[in-house]
Amino acid sequence: MRTNSTATRVAVILAALAIGACSTTSAGDETGSGSGSDEIVASGQFPIENLDPHSPVGGSLGMELVAKHIFSRLVQIDANGQLTGDLAEEWSADDTGTTWTFQLRDSVRFSDGSELTSSDVVASFERLLALESPIAGNFPDVTATAPDATTVTFTAAAPDAALPAKLTAVYVVAEETPATQSAGGQPPVGSGPFVVDEFAPGAEVVLSRNDDYFGGAPSLAKLTFRTIPEIAARLTALRTGEVDVIWGVPDDQMALLRSEESIEIDAVESDATFTMWFNSTTPALADPAVRRAIWQAVDFETIVAQLYPETGTLADAPIAPPVLGHATQEPMVYDPDAARAALAAAGFDFDTVLRLQFQSQFRSFVEAVVSDLAEIGVQVEPLEKEQAVFIEDLLALNWDINMQQIGTAGFDAATNLGRLYPCAAGRNGYCNPELDALLAQAGQTPDPAEREQVYAQASQIIWTDAVGMYPMFVKMSYAWGASVSGFTLDRVGLPDFRDAGVE
């Protein structure tokens, strides 16, 4: 039985919706948050505009950062990239591989005191699908049911070996949460280690400890995520103690920070790849020979070495090495003369102006790419866009080249290659039935070794057909004051503070 009536729960949820206002490390300045030894202020790379974990705009690392602290999931990825339980204590597939069953922990409660049951998990999954969240593409023809209060089953139309990894992106909200978004994306009630006290979209989120968290109450009484857009200002805030932890530290600042005794710094291998998709529906880019030639005309090795000497590695595949399915491909050799000749042979119109969309953090990288392409006569118009416009245009294919850092949820290629590259996804205009068949096979095969082999074949097609340019694997860099301890250097850039503290 639930401890709160449905009517009471709805009232609490609606009140919450109206709020307006990898390794473990020792890290922060002893003046840190400035107001107590049990408080931390952190500032990352991305603004926090929305706290609805099922948002249809999605794609926000800022939102995900807060979501993992105020909500729970069935399963999660630990600091070593391994799948572990969160709400679920155990899970397994049936003999066909189409149905997965998850057993929930007993006595988990939301922050309003009401009981969390399998019905909440099912309702959250259905809400995500109804709101057409971008990650809904991971679950075509998947249904969820709740046989009893502590059991959830997911049934797919075809075997899906990666379904648990895909569920790491699904956060659980209370069953009665309205299937609509409120202005600013204010949060529903969660069951995570913290609760939301204040939220100013794009500026700051203030969280306080959830004393009834099933994983044990956090040491921190208060956790604040503050948006500081400019890296110079973030670095200053770290040095002065305005913030305790920052991440996304530029390579040219890392050596300097290492020389400061009051600051610690480190970087960890991530699941992310710099990805520059070509829009294959753009007539000028429809020919794979043209796409390969443009890729060949950019000296990515030099660009990466100059801009990201500590946190960048020249990519050798569409997905990063820690991800299941990574397979090394034949490198694209920089040769501008050969590229120019290949473009001419393919009949490329050099009067064409290609629109390259990106967000501000990639400005220097894009400028270098545009400069290299200009050297062979390829004209590119760089278009820097705010996040909301960028995502809207991305989904509408309103671009010719798209610059983005793409991660891989659950460290499984199914959530990257399997979600973004099939014909039905429509994410980059590329369509190849042979690739579709391989991706479907890899997603259905239960044996990890066999999946690796099939994803290697799929990656070869993506790489050879130059669906995009794949310049760089990313390391996530963190800096913190020396008195902060216990937070996780997350490989995705979403540090976990549930076990953090300040001396």
Beta strands, then each sheet from edge to edge (+ up, - down):
strand 1: 24-26
strand 2: 39-43
strand 3: 72-73
strand 4: 75-77
strand 5: 83-85
strand 6: 88-93
strand 7: 99-104
strand 8: 143-148
strand 9: 151-155
strand 10: 171-172
strand 11: 194-200
strand 12: 204-209
strand 13: 222-226
strand 14: 245-247
strand 15: 263-278
strand 16: 312-314
strand 17: 353-358
strand 18: 379-384
strand 19: 401-406
strand 20: 468-481
strand 21: 484-488
strand 22: 501-502
sheet 1: 1+ 21- 22+
sheet 2: 11+ 12- 13+ 2+ 14+ 20- 15+ 19- 17- 18-
sheet 3: 11+ 12- 13+ 2+ 14+ 20- 16+
sheet 4: 3+ 10-
sheet 5: 4+ 5-
sheet 6: 6+ 7- 9+ 8-
end
